[in-house]
């Protein structure tokens, strides 16, 4: 007997933090550090949504690793 298959639902990838020397300090309209903060906020929202989609047992293991 086979177990029911679960859909593949990997966690969202975290944004890559810019290196310390990647900001030119020129006050760009689209500063790489501001864009990273926006990506990080979006990632956190996506991660919360992903965590809510996980089965309760899996959620418990994620928050309480053995």
C-alpha positions as a Markdown table, in Angstrom:
| # | Residue | x | y | z |
|---|---|---|---|---|
| 1 | Unk | 0.0 | 0.0 | 0.0 |
| 2 | Unk | 1.4 | 3.4 | -0.9 |
| 3 | Unk | 1.0 | 6.5 | 1.2 |
| 4 | Unk | -0.9 | 9.4 | -0.2 |
| 5 | Unk | 1.3 | 11.8 | -2.1 |
| 6 | Unk | 1.7 | 15.3 | -0.9 |
| 7 | Unk | 2.2 | 18.2 | -3.3 |
| 8 | Unk | 5.7 | 19.5 | -3.5 |
| 9 | Unk | 5.6 | 22.8 | -1.6 |
| 10 | Unk | 9.2 | 24.0 | -0.8 |
| 11 | Unk | 9.7 | 27.0 | 1.4 |
| 12 | Unk | 10.3 | 30.3 | -0.4 |
| 13 | Unk | 13.9 | 31.2 | -1.0 |
| 14 | Unk | 15.3 | 33.9 | 1.2 |
| 15 | Unk | 16.6 | 37.0 | -0.6 |
| 16 | Unk | 20.4 | 37.4 | -0.8 |
| 17 | Unk | 21.7 | 40.2 | 1.4 |
| 18 | Unk | 23.8 | 42.7 | -0.5 |
| 19 | Unk | 27.4 | 42.9 | 0.4 |
| 20 | Unk | 28.7 | 45.8 | 2.4 |
| 21 | Unk | 30.4 | 47.3 | -0.6 |
| 22 | Unk | 27.5 | 46.9 | -3.0 |
| 23 | Unk | 25.8 | 50.2 | -2.1 |
| 24 | Unk | 27.4 | 53.2 | -3.8 |
| 25 | Unk | 26.2 | 55.6 | -1.1 |
| 26 | Unk | 25.0 | 58.0 | -3.9 |
| 27 | Unk | 21.4 | 58.2 | -2.8 |
| 28 | Unk | 20.1 | 56.3 | -5.7 |
| 29 | Unk | 16.3 | 56.2 | -6.3 |
| 30 | Unk | 16.4 | 52.4 | -6.3 |
| 31 | Unk | 19.1 | 51.7 | -3.7 |
| 32 | Unk | 20.1 | 48.1 | -3.5 |
| 33 | Unk | 19.6 | 48.2 | 0.3 |
| 34 | Unk | 16.1 | 49.5 | 0.0 |
| 35 | Unk | 15.3 | 46.9 | -2.6 |
| 36 | Unk | 16.6 | 44.2 | -0.2 |
| 37 | Unk | 14.4 | 45.4 | 2.6 |
| 38 | Unk | 11.4 | 45.2 | 0.3 |
| 39 | Unk | 12.4 | 41.7 | -0.8 |
| 40 | Unk | 12.9 | 40.7 | 2.8 |
| 41 | Unk | 9.4 | 41.9 | 3.8 |
| 42 | Unk | 7.9 | 40.0 | 0.9 |
| 43 | Unk | 9.9 | 36.9 | 1.8 |
| 44 | Unk | 8.6 | 37.1 | 5.4 |
| 45 | Unk | 5.0 | 37.3 | 4.2 |
| 46 | Unk | 5.6 | 34.4 | 1.8 |
| 47 | Unk | 7.3 | 32.3 | 4.6 |
| 48 | Unk | 4.3 | 32.9 | 6.9 |
| 49 | Unk | 1.9 | 31.8 | 4.2 |
| 50 | Unk | 4.0 | 28.7 | 3.5 |
| 51 | Unk | 4.2 | 27.8 | 7.2 |
| 52 | Unk | 0.4 | 28.0 | 7.4 |
| 53 | Unk | 0.1 | 25.6 | 4.5 |
| 54 | Unk | 2.2 | 23.0 | 6.2 |
| 55 | Unk | 0.5 | 20.1 | 8.1 |
| 56 | Unk | 0.3 | 20.7 | 11.9 |
| 57 | Unk | 2.8 | 17.9 | 12.7 |
| 58 | Unk | 5.4 | 19.3 | 10.2 |
| 59 | Unk | 4.8 | 22.8 | 11.7 |
| 60 | Unk | 5.6 | 21.5 | 15.2 |
| 61 | Unk | 8.9 | 19.9 | 14.0 |
| 62 | Unk | 9.9 | 23.2 | 12.3 |
| 63 | Unk | 9.5 | 25.2 | 15.5 |
| 64 | Unk | 10.8 | 22.5 | 17.9 |
| 65 | Unk | 13.7 | 20.7 | 16.2 |
| 66 | Unk | 15.0 | 17.6 | 18.0 |
